[in-house]
Amino acid sequence: MSNSTFISLENPGKYSIRLIDRVKVKGKAEMVTVFEVFDADPPEYYDGKTITKHIYKEAIIFYYQIKFSQASQLFQDCLSQNPSDLYLPNN
């Protein structure tokens, strides 16, 4: 989901949403923020993302502050708790 869709949600707090990345889209001048809505994930994926949601959010903040060492450690913590998460860096 894009940032514009996220902003247009009437009550985003009632959904399980997390930021995935900011990306450059062909034909657009500005970066686009991409979010994942994981309410419809199978229970094992949903539970893993819910358990790691706060650690993941901290990792993203460190990443965008260019504190890659701290971000990497937190991403690894998330990955150890939720190895099936497709959006976690695994190297």
Backbone as CSV, one residue per row, in Angstrom:
resi,resn,N_x,N_y,N_z,CA_x,CA_y,CA_z,C_x,C_y,C_z
1,MET,0.846,-1.149,0.000,0.000,0.000,0.000,0.907,1.231,0.000
2,SER,0.514,2.237,-0.742,1.315,3.462,-0.812,0.964,4.412,0.333
3,ASN,1.801,5.421,0.503,1.572,6.413,1.544,0.260,7.155,1.322
4,SER,-0.068,7.471,0.070,-1.319,8.191,-0.196,-2.528,7.355,0.214
5,THR,-2.473,6.054,-0.009,-3.558,5.176,0.432,-3.597,5.127,1.953
6,PHE,-2.430,5.009,2.575,-2.348,4.978,4.037,-2.972,6.231,4.643
7,ILE,-2.623,7.384,4.110,-3.133,8.657,4.624,-4.644,8.759,4.455
8,SER,-5.175,8.159,3.388,-6.614,8.253,3.138,-7.446,7.297,3.998
9,LEU,-6.797,6.389,4.715,-7.544,5.477,5.583,-8.228,6.262,6.695
10,GLU,-9.480,5.935,6.943,-10.235,6.625,7.980,-9.699,6.309,9.375
11,ASN,-9.335,5.049,9.596,-8.828,4.637,10.905,-7.711,3.609,10.706
12,PRO,-6.492,4.065,10.376,-5.409,3.115,10.104,-5.047,2.245,11.304
13,GLY,-5.356,2.695,12.516,-5.032,1.937,13.714,-5.790,0.628,13.845
14,LYS,-6.854,0.465,13.084,-7.603,-0.787,13.186,-7.061,-1.868,12.255
15,TYR,-5.996,-1.552,11.524,-5.351,-2.514,10.632,-3.942,-2.819,11.134
16,SER,-3.453,-3.978,10.784,-2.065,-4.340,11.092,-1.217,-3.901,9.908
17,ILE,-0.511,-2.800,10.091,0.242,-2.159,9.007,1.659,-1.900,9.488
18,ARG,2.615,-2.104,8.591,3.994,-1.717,8.900,4.657,-1.157,7.650
19,LEU,5.586,-0.245,7.870,6.342,0.349,6.777,7.313,-0.687,6.231
20,ILE,7.398,-0.763,4.919,8.338,-1.688,4.287,9.561,-0.945,3.763
21,ASP,9.345,0.117,2.981,10.492,0.816,2.400,10.024,2.097,1.726
22,ARG,10.988,2.906,1.363,10.757,4.056,0.484,11.487,3.730,-0.804
23,VAL,10.774,3.801,-1.918,11.342,3.380,-3.194,11.161,4.454,-4.259
24,LYS,12.031,4.409,-5.237,11.930,5.280,-6.405,11.112,4.539,-7.446
25,VAL,10.038,5.162,-7.889,9.155,4.558,-8.879,9.378,5.257,-10.210
26,LYS,9.519,4.462,-11.249,9.738,5.015,-12.583,8.601,5.970,-12.942
27,GLY,8.974,7.149,-13.407,7.992,8.145,-13.806,7.562,9.083,-12.685
28,LYS,8.060,8.861,-11.480,7.718,9.730,-10.346,8.982,10.443,-9.875
29,ALA,8.838,11.703,-9.520,9.986,12.474,-9.045,10.283,12.186,-7.576
30,GLU,9.248,11.917,-6.800,9.420,11.709,-5.365,9.492,10.226,-5.022
31,MET,10.126,9.953,-3.900,10.153,8.587,-3.382,8.738,8.217,-2.932
32,VAL,8.426,6.933,-3.041,7.120,6.429,-2.634,7.314,5.535,-1.414
33,THR,6.545,5.794,-0.374,6.588,4.966,0.825,5.641,3.795,0.628
34,VAL,6.138,2.600,0.937,5.353,1.377,0.757,5.101,0.747,2.125
35,PHE,3.846,0.420,2.370,3.434,-0.233,3.611,2.904,-1.621,3.302
36,GLU,2.974,-2.492,4.282,2.383,-3.819,4.190,1.202,-3.884,5.156
37,VAL,0.065,-4.361,4.655,-1.086,-4.667,5.502,-1.083,-6.178,5.646
38,PHE,-0.948,-6.670,6.884,-0.801,-8.118,7.051,-1.946,-8.774,7.816
39,ASP,-3.088,-8.116,7.873,-4.252,-8.697,8.550,-4.697,-10.019,7.931
40,ALA,-4.554,-10.160,6.632,-5.038,-11.363,5.946,-3.978,-12.458,5.832
41,ASP,-2.806,-12.239,6.411,-1.764,-13.272,6.378,-2.235,-14.512,7.137
42,PRO,-1.719,-15.683,6.770,-2.006,-16.882,7.572,-1.553,-16.644,9.019
43,PRO,-2.194,-17.302,9.981,-1.907,-17.038,11.402,-0.429,-17.089,11.780
44,GLU,0.329,-18.042,11.239,1.738,-18.144,11.623,2.539,-16.927,11.160
45,TYR,2.197,-16.358,9.995,2.879,-15.158,9.513,2.396,-13.922,10.279
46,TYR,1.097,-13.841,10.462,0.515,-12.711,11.192,1.083,-12.635,12.612
47,ASP,1.093,-13.763,13.290,1.594,-13.794,14.668,3.059,-13.378,14.740
48,GLY,3.876,-13.870,13.810,5.293,-13.517,13.795,5.511,-12.031,13.583
49,LYS,4.740,-11.440,12.673,4.875,-10.003,12.405,4.361,-9.174,13.576
50,THR,3.319,-9.663,14.234,2.777,-8.953,15.393,3.773,-8.977,16.550
51,ILE,4.383,-10.130,16.778,5.359,-10.272,17.864,6.561,-9.350,17.654
52,THR,7.001,-9.199,16.413,8.208,-8.420,16.119,7.915,-6.981,15.683
53,LYS,6.662,-6.565,15.715,6.271,-5.261,15.170,7.058,-4.095,15.775
54,HIS,7.219,-4.062,17.087,7.901,-2.927,17.724,9.409,-2.949,17.463
55,ILE,10.002,-4.124,17.485,11.435,-4.239,17.176,11.676,-3.841,15.725
56,TYR,10.798,-4.309,14.834,10.899,-3.982,13.412,10.816,-2.464,13.211
57,LYS,9.881,-1.824,13.896,9.723,-0.372,13.770,10.991,0.352,14.223
58,GLU,11.577,-0.080,15.330,12.839,0.508,15.797,13.945,0.312,14.766
59,ALA,14.007,-0.872,14.181,15.029,-1.169,13.171,14.887,-0.243,11.971
60,ILE,13.660,-0.034,11.526,13.407,0.865,10.391,13.859,2.284,10.735
61,ILE,13.569,2.736,11.938,13.986,4.080,12.360,15.510,4.195,12.327
62,PHE,16.213,3.223,12.897,17.679,3.239,12.849,18.182,3.233,11.409
63,TYR,17.548,2.436,10.564,17.965,2.343,9.161,17.896,3.715,8.484
64,TYR,16.797,4.421,8.660,16.646,5.725,8.017,17.463,6.817,8.700
65,GLN,17.956,6.552,9.898,18.893,7.469,10.561,20.339,7.130,10.182
66,ILE,20.501,6.188,9.271,21.799,5.709,8.790,22.612,5.112,9.940
67,LYS,21.941,4.460,10.841,22.576,3.727,11.941,22.437,2.239,11.615
68,PHE,23.203,1.837,10.599,23.026,0.507,10.020,23.380,-0.626,10.971
69,SER,24.349,-0.421,11.836,24.729,-1.475,12.770,23.582,-1.788,13.731
70,GLN,22.984,-0.733,14.297,21.856,-0.930,15.207,20.658,-1.526,14.467
71,ALA,20.396,-1.030,13.260,19.279,-1.548,12.462,19.486,-3.022,12.155
72,SER,20.697,-3.373,11.758,20.999,-4.761,11.414,20.772,-5.694,12.597
73,GLN,21.213,-5.276,13.773,21.026,-6.105,14.966,19.543,-6.334,15.249
74,LEU,18.749,-5.276,15.137,17.317,-5.415,15.396,16.622,-6.241,14.313
75,PHE,17.036,-6.064,13.055,16.469,-6.903,11.990,16.806,-8.373,12.241
76,GLN,18.025,-8.636,12.711,18.404,-10.016,13.023,17.577,-10.562,14.189
77,ASP,17.301,-9.720,15.176,16.427,-10.136,16.278,15.047,-10.513,15.748
78,CYS,14.523,-9.695,14.855,13.218,-9.996,14.245,13.277,-11.309,13.478
79,LEU,14.336,-11.481,12.710,14.478,-12.681,11.887,14.597,-13.934,12.745
80,SER,15.270,-13.829,13.882,15.392,-15.003,14.752,14.038,-15.374,15.361
81,GLN,13.187,-14.384,15.587,11.854,-14.646,16.128,10.836,-14.999,15.048
82,ASN,11.098,-14.548,13.827,10.150,-14.744,12.733,10.905,-15.032,11.432
83,PRO,11.499,-16.220,11.296,12.332,-16.528,10.130,11.573,-16.575,8.804
84,SER,10.259,-16.622,8.836,9.487,-16.688,7.590,9.134,-15.313,7.032
85,ASP,9.573,-14.238,7.688,9.231,-12.885,7.241,9.985,-12.550,5.959
86,LEU,9.247,-12.374,4.874,9.852,-12.129,3.559,10.554,-10.783,3.446
87,TYR,10.140,-9.798,4.232,10.685,-8.457,4.074,11.873,-8.157,4.973
88,LEU,12.270,-9.123,5.775,13.437,-8.905,6.625,14.711,-9.234,5.868
89,PRO,15.721,-8.361,5.965,17.008,-8.698,5.344,17.596,-9.918,6.044
90,ASN,18.017,-10.897,5.277,18.517,-12.135,5.903,19.991,-12.376,5.633
91,ASN,20.730,-11.310,5.454,22.175,-11.474,5.275,22.927,-10.523,6.151
